């Protein structure tokens, strides 16, 4: 077969004689959409009604697009992910902080994700349990440790099950929800939220009225991950922006349309952040006299969420441990893998903290408020990594301009600057309690949110960096000339 024949079939022969597989920009756009889009944040924005469109578009422009473009340049110039990017630009300690934050955000993320799972599953058992703190706490603890056990077995079918769950529990329910909403309005039923032109923008009642927009930054997180595939495009410079704009459009549709559908049937004052999706489904199904379908959709949504959890459970932990072995960032006890190649000790340590957070739900009479606070902690920790990434791309453009990049961000200082400022503002706004939910005394809200960010996102990595020892480097990675690398 000639080189021309291979190119026509989507293949090429690299300089080393190996075959190189190409993908289309449409395929990459769909891959990116699948990795970002979800129905879980829909109730948060449904509270704003028609203004949800604006509140999704704004962070898409100032955060989603910058992270995708910056991630593409960094991934096409340096392998190794965010640790390599930040280390090359700002030094290894900050590189560790970045990769640590990508791992640490999951400690707060799992309780909020599993609270959503518990409230969703409540509609399969008994809807009144959705706001029962003790029930939610039990679900968080039991489901998390079950997930750890499954992941620690090294089950090869986890990835396949999670991919199937995303299709069954995201795309199908999303389409059903939107279609039901359109038919509902088509029958002449009034919308629970005003849909007139003067409601395009949310009413300004101060920052507290717009705090829920911060959730969109977490919803859009991960857009940069698929930048690693930029080298698989035939013309990265021209095709990657197209894939980004395609993915952005599809992601916005998947986020906005279900949020609007929920706002058509559920008054904002009655909407739960954890069970809002099921509230909408039950209202629609009851209206169309097929209430029995609520349980089926609930099971589908739970499958999607659990599949996603299993995919995430060992991934960030494994990446952190592999890096810790090379650089000595974690004590040897936390660097161990079990016989299935799973970093079980780190996952257990993570699980202890997740359990303690989950138990807090048992003492709460407002599950939505607890869900929001831990969602904010997740977002803020993750934003620290993004802040470092935006700084890294600008510095690398200046210090290593000759490194070949498959994609180059136009006006990189402006693009990265917009993303950086947006991330800082989102981080700061997260400290403002939302008007929509009673989060208790201000001091308690600041203690939980600020304490979570400080302990998990800043103090923990700083402590590991301060107390690490040359002996923490795994024997397979030690320099025979001496263990000086660990102290650089």
Secondary structure, DSSP 8 states (H G I E B T S, - for coil): --HHHHHHTTEEE-TTS-EEE---HHHHHHHHHHHH--STTHHHHHTTGGGHHHHHHHHIIIIIHHHHHHHHHHHHH-SSHHHHHHHHHH-HHHHHHHHHHHHHHHHHHHHHHHHHHHHHHHHHH-GGGGG-HHHHHHHHHHHHHHHHHHHHTT-TTHHHHHHHHHIIIIIIHHHHHHHHHHHHHHTT---SS--SGGGSS---S-GGGTGGGGHHHHHHTTGGGGGGGGGGSTTHHHHHHHHHHHHHHHHHHHHHHHHHHHHHHS-GGG--TTTHHHHHHHHHHHHTT-TTHHHHHHHHHHHHHHHHHHHHHHHHHHHHHHHHHHH--S-GGGG---TTS--HHHHHHHHHHHHHHHHHGGG-S-HHHHHHHHHHHHHHHHHHHHHHHHHHHHHHHHH-TTS--SS--TTHHHHHHHHHHHHHHHHHHTTS--TTS----HHHHHHHHHHHIIIIIIIHHHHHHHH--GGGS-GGG--TT-GGGGG-
